[in-house]
Amino acid sequence: MKYLQDYIDNKNAWTRFFNAPAINFPLTQAEVKSLAGGLDSDLSPENLHCDGEISHAAAERKYQYYGKVIKDLDRYCANQGLTMPKIYEYY
């Protein structure tokens, strides 16, 4: 859960900036869906590669990190009886 917690902490840092509600455990199905949507967006080619501004190796590290977040989220969903949404940008 280390990677999922880190991802949520990062999301919460941004939500505080915009005065939006924080995501906290235990997660609801709606929060899981929102996190999955965020991960899908983060994994889009233009976001993953920062519009071509980072190296392939840096993009690969980001991809590997998001993959670990997805695995943590999938395990969390399985343990909590929640449905893991499909993340289309993850292969």
Summary of the structure (lengths in Angstrom):
residues: 91
radius of gyration: 13.3
end to end distance: 20.7
largest distance: 39.7
contacts: 221
relative contact order: 0.19
helix: 68%
strand: 0%
